[in-house]
Amino acid sequence: MFMKQEPLVGAWYVNRTGKLMKVKLMAFHHERPESIMIEYLDGKRHVVSMEAWNCLELSRNLQQAAKSLLQQ
């Protein structure tokens, strides 16, 4: 099941298309998360805003995410 996930540095996530990504770091502004750097398995890094992160459909349960993707 894909749902809103809080970003945790070092945690792995699977998006709706099956790409595995890891949160590398987070930038804060006034003690609130402002942006997140994610890294894909191929080494590409991407910075997303907290607003964009909240729009992503992610799963931290990698086994459940894999089953969901196989059923599509």
OpenMM code with the backbone's topology and positions (N, CA, C; nanometers):
from openmm import Vec3, app, unit

residues = "MET PHE MET LYS GLN GLU PRO LEU VAL GLY ALA TRP TYR VAL ASN ARG THR GLY LYS LEU MET LYS VAL LYS LEU MET ALA PHE HIS HIS GLU ARG PRO GLU SER ILE MET ILE GLU TYR LEU ASP GLY LYS ARG HIS VAL VAL SER MET GLU ALA TRP ASN CYS LEU GLU LEU SER ARG ASN LEU GLN GLN ALA ALA LYS SER LEU LEU GLN GLN".split()
positions = [
    Vec3(0.0849, -0.1177, 0.0000),
    Vec3(0.0000, 0.0000, 0.0000),
    Vec3(0.0893, 0.1238, 0.0000),
    Vec3(0.0575, 0.2161, -0.0876),
    Vec3(0.1333, 0.3402, -0.0964),
    Vec3(0.0598, 0.4476, -0.0186),
    Vec3(0.1353, 0.5235, 0.0599),
    Vec3(0.0747, 0.6273, 0.1415),
    Vec3(0.1792, 0.7334, 0.1724),
    Vec3(0.1347, 0.8402, 0.2331),
    Vec3(0.2263, 0.9469, 0.2726),
    Vec3(0.3253, 0.8913, 0.3748),
    Vec3(0.4537, 0.9129, 0.3476),
    Vec3(0.5590, 0.8651, 0.4360),
    Vec3(0.6427, 0.9831, 0.4834),
    Vec3(0.6776, 0.9822, 0.6088),
    Vec3(0.7687, 1.0837, 0.6606),
    Vec3(0.9097, 1.0475, 0.6154),
    Vec3(0.9864, 1.1441, 0.5658),
    Vec3(1.1230, 1.1129, 0.5230),
    Vec3(1.2145, 1.0909, 0.6428),
    Vec3(1.2933, 0.9852, 0.6362),
    Vec3(1.3908, 0.9539, 0.7395),
    Vec3(1.5257, 0.9342, 0.6710),
    Vec3(1.6256, 1.0087, 0.7126),
    Vec3(1.7578, 0.9963, 0.6528),
    Vec3(1.8078, 0.8534, 0.6703),
    Vec3(1.8522, 0.7948, 0.5605),
    Vec3(1.9027, 0.6580, 0.5617),
    Vec3(1.7982, 0.5528, 0.5298),
    Vec3(1.6712, 0.5916, 0.5267),
    Vec3(1.5633, 0.4961, 0.5003),
    Vec3(1.5444, 0.4768, 0.3495),
    Vec3(1.5034, 0.3559, 0.3122),
    Vec3(1.4759, 0.3215, 0.1725),
    Vec3(1.3253, 0.3242, 0.1491),
    Vec3(1.2867, 0.3684, 0.0292),
    Vec3(1.1467, 0.3769, -0.0095),
    Vec3(1.1328, 0.3234, -0.1520),
    Vec3(1.0135, 0.2771, -0.1836),
    Vec3(0.9800, 0.2358, -0.3199),
    Vec3(0.8685, 0.3259, -0.3671),
    Vec3(0.8847, 0.3829, -0.4895),
    Vec3(0.7769, 0.4659, -0.5420),
    Vec3(0.6813, 0.3805, -0.6244),
    Vec3(0.5771, 0.4418, -0.6747),
    Vec3(0.4708, 0.3700, -0.7455),
    Vec3(0.5215, 0.2982, -0.8706),
    Vec3(0.6275, 0.3503, -0.9316),
    Vec3(0.6814, 0.2871, -1.0528),
    Vec3(0.7836, 0.1791, -1.0211),
    Vec3(0.8088, 0.1541, -0.8922),
    Vec3(0.8990, 0.0477, -0.8526),
    Vec3(1.0428, 0.0897, -0.8326),
    Vec3(1.0713, 0.2189, -0.8445),
    Vec3(1.2086, 0.2652, -0.8236),
    Vec3(1.2394, 0.2718, -0.6746),
    Vec3(1.3560, 0.2182, -0.6403),
    Vec3(1.4024, 0.2198, -0.5031),
    Vec3(1.4837, 0.3458, -0.4810),
    Vec3(1.4575, 0.4158, -0.3715),
    Vec3(1.5300, 0.5393, -0.3419),
    Vec3(1.5620, 0.5464, -0.1937),
    Vec3(1.6691, 0.6178, -0.1637),
    Vec3(1.7132, 0.6348, -0.0261),
    Vec3(1.7198, 0.7835, 0.0051),
    Vec3(1.6747, 0.8208, 0.1238),
    Vec3(1.6868, 0.9596, 0.1674),
    Vec3(1.8307, 0.9804, 0.2134),
    Vec3(1.9023, 1.0695, 0.1441),
    Vec3(2.0424, 1.0963, 0.1761),
    Vec3(2.0556, 1.2062, 0.2808),
    Vec3(1.9790, 1.3128, 0.2660),
    Vec3(1.9847, 1.4208, 0.3635),
    Vec3(1.8610, 1.5066, 0.3538),
    Vec3(1.8421, 1.5855, 0.4591),
    Vec3(1.7280, 1.6762, 0.4650),
    Vec3(1.7779, 1.8140, 0.5044),
    Vec3(1.7197, 1.9166, 0.4443),
    Vec3(1.7517, 2.0549, 0.4797),
    Vec3(1.6335, 2.1112, 0.5578),
    Vec3(1.6646, 2.1833, 0.6640),
    Vec3(1.5607, 2.2381, 0.7513),
    Vec3(1.5636, 2.3907, 0.7482),
    Vec3(1.4467, 2.4487, 0.7698),
    Vec3(1.4320, 2.5933, 0.7823),
    Vec3(1.3413, 2.6175, 0.9021),
    Vec3(1.3900, 2.6869, 1.0010),
    Vec3(1.3150, 2.7093, 1.1258),
    Vec3(1.2669, 2.5772, 1.1850),
    Vec3(1.3576, 2.4789, 1.1882),
    Vec3(1.3338, 2.3474, 1.2486),
    Vec3(1.2275, 2.2647, 1.1780),
    Vec3(1.1873, 2.3041, 1.0582),
    Vec3(1.0908, 2.2260, 0.9797),
    Vec3(1.1599, 2.1785, 0.8531),
    Vec3(1.1354, 2.0535, 0.8106),
    Vec3(1.1989, 2.0053, 0.6878),
    Vec3(1.1539, 2.0878, 0.5675),
    Vec3(1.2512, 2.1292, 0.4866),
    Vec3(1.2216, 2.2123, 0.3708),
    Vec3(1.2467, 2.1383, 0.2402),
    Vec3(1.3562, 2.0603, 0.2344),
    Vec3(1.3857, 1.9843, 0.1140),
    Vec3(1.4561, 1.8543, 0.1510),
    Vec3(1.4473, 1.7585, 0.0585),
    Vec3(1.4998, 1.6253, 0.0812),
    Vec3(1.5832, 1.5854, -0.0397),
    Vec3(1.7040, 1.5327, -0.0144),
    Vec3(1.7845, 1.4779, -0.1229),
    Vec3(1.7632, 1.3277, -0.1235),
    Vec3(1.7203, 1.2771, -0.2393),
    Vec3(1.7024, 1.1334, -0.2545),
    Vec3(1.8054, 1.0818, -0.3535),
    Vec3(1.8424, 0.9564, -0.3356),
    Vec3(1.9383, 0.8925, -0.4258),
    Vec3(1.8785, 0.7604, -0.4721),
    Vec3(1.8810, 0.7397, -0.6044),
    Vec3(1.8320, 0.6152, -0.6628),
    Vec3(1.9446, 0.5126, -0.6664),
    Vec3(1.9119, 0.3885, -0.6939),
    Vec3(2.0111, 0.2819, -0.6976),
    Vec3(2.1223, 0.3074, -0.7995),
    Vec3(2.0899, 0.3773, -0.9081),
    Vec3(2.1910, 0.4038, -1.0115),
    Vec3(2.2845, 0.5187, -0.9733),
    Vec3(2.2659, 0.5760, -0.8531),
    Vec3(2.3524, 0.6823, -0.8046),
    Vec3(2.3036, 0.8229, -0.8339),
    Vec3(2.1994, 0.8351, -0.9150),
    Vec3(2.1457, 0.9684, -0.9450),
    Vec3(2.0812, 1.0257, -0.8204),
    Vec3(2.1077, 1.1535, -0.7994),
    Vec3(2.0501, 1.2232, -0.6840),
    Vec3(1.9555, 1.3316, -0.7320),
    Vec3(1.8550, 1.3556, -0.6505),
    Vec3(1.7532, 1.4539, -0.6852),
    Vec3(1.7072, 1.5209, -0.5564),
    Vec3(1.6898, 1.6508, -0.5614),
    Vec3(1.6398, 1.7244, -0.4452),
    Vec3(1.4938, 1.7608, -0.4705),
    Vec3(1.4090, 1.7294, -0.3743),
    Vec3(1.2670, 1.7620, -0.3846),
    Vec3(1.2266, 1.8448, -0.2640),
    Vec3(1.1293, 1.9305, -0.2838),
    Vec3(1.0760, 2.0085, -0.1722),
    Vec3(0.9918, 1.9179, -0.0837),
    Vec3(0.9653, 1.9620, 0.0360),
    Vec3(0.8795, 1.8851, 0.1260),
    Vec3(0.7399, 1.8716, 0.0661),
    Vec3(0.6940, 1.9759, -0.0022),
    Vec3(0.5628, 1.9701, -0.0678),
    Vec3(0.5606, 1.8613, -0.1740),
    Vec3(0.6673, 1.8533, -0.2550),
    Vec3(0.6746, 1.7505, -0.3589),
    Vec3(0.6842, 1.6117, -0.2968),
    Vec3(0.7612, 1.5999, -0.1881),
    Vec3(0.7739, 1.4713, -0.1189),
    Vec3(0.6367, 1.4212, -0.0750),
    Vec3(0.5553, 1.5104, -0.0213),
    Vec3(0.4230, 1.4709, 0.0281),
    Vec3(0.3298, 1.4251, -0.0834),
    Vec3(0.3607, 1.4588, -0.2070),
    Vec3(0.2789, 1.4158, -0.3213),
    Vec3(0.3220, 1.2798, -0.3760),
    Vec3(0.4404, 1.2336, -0.3361),
    Vec3(0.4900, 1.1046, -0.3847),
    Vec3(0.4123, 0.9908, -0.3194),
    Vec3(0.3899, 0.8871, -0.3957),
    Vec3(0.3270, 0.7668, -0.3410),
    Vec3(0.4387, 0.6685, -0.3119),
    Vec3(0.4705, 0.6531, -0.1836),
    Vec3(0.5858, 0.5739, -0.1418),
    Vec3(0.5461, 0.4656, -0.0438),
    Vec3(0.6308, 0.3642, -0.0376),
    Vec3(0.6137, 0.2584, 0.0612),
    Vec3(0.7485, 0.2296, 0.1246),
    Vec3(0.7498, 0.2091, 0.2555),
    Vec3(0.8716, 0.1660, 0.3237),
    Vec3(0.8699, 0.0157, 0.3426),
    Vec3(0.7547, -0.0470, 0.3269),
    Vec3(0.7441, -0.1915, 0.3350),
    Vec3(0.7779, -0.2467, 0.1968),
    Vec3(0.9042, -0.2794, 0.1740),
    Vec3(0.9508, -0.3170, 0.0408),
    Vec3(0.8863, -0.4449, -0.0092),
    Vec3(0.8601, -0.5409, 0.0779),
    Vec3(0.7960, -0.6650, 0.0346),
    Vec3(0.6528, -0.6395, -0.0105),
    Vec3(0.5803, -0.5599, 0.0645),
    Vec3(0.4414, -0.5289, 0.0283),
    Vec3(0.4380, -0.4465, -0.1002),
    Vec3(0.5312, -0.3543, -0.1174),
    Vec3(0.5373, -0.2738, -0.2383),
    Vec3(0.5651, -0.3613, -0.3599),
    Vec3(0.6539, -0.4583, -0.3447),
    Vec3(0.6855, -0.5488, -0.4551),
    Vec3(0.5630, -0.6292, -0.4953),
    Vec3(0.4873, -0.6781, -0.3980),
    Vec3(0.3650, -0.7524, -0.4287),
    Vec3(0.2642, -0.6650, -0.5016),
    Vec3(0.2486, -0.5396, -0.4564),
    Vec3(0.1541, -0.4477, -0.5203),
    Vec3(0.1924, -0.4236, -0.6652),
    Vec3(0.3211, -0.4062, -0.6900),
    Vec3(0.3675, -0.3793, -0.8266),
    Vec3(0.3471, -0.4993, -0.9169),
    Vec3(0.3648, -0.6199, -0.8629),
    Vec3(0.3462, -0.7414, -0.9427),
    Vec3(0.2000, -0.7642, -0.9781),
    Vec3(0.1085, -0.7164, -0.8951),
    Vec3(-0.0333, -0.7348, -0.9192),
    Vec3(-0.0895, -0.6375, -1.0228),
    Vec3(-0.0137, -0.5337, -1.0583),
    Vec3(-0.0642, -0.4346, -1.1544),
    Vec3(-0.0607, -0.4874, -1.2943),
] * unit.nanometer
topology = app.Topology()
chain = topology.addChain("A")
for resn in residues:
    res = topology.addResidue(resn, chain)
    for name in ("N", "CA", "C"):
        topology.addAtom(name, app.Element.getBySymbol(name[0]), res)
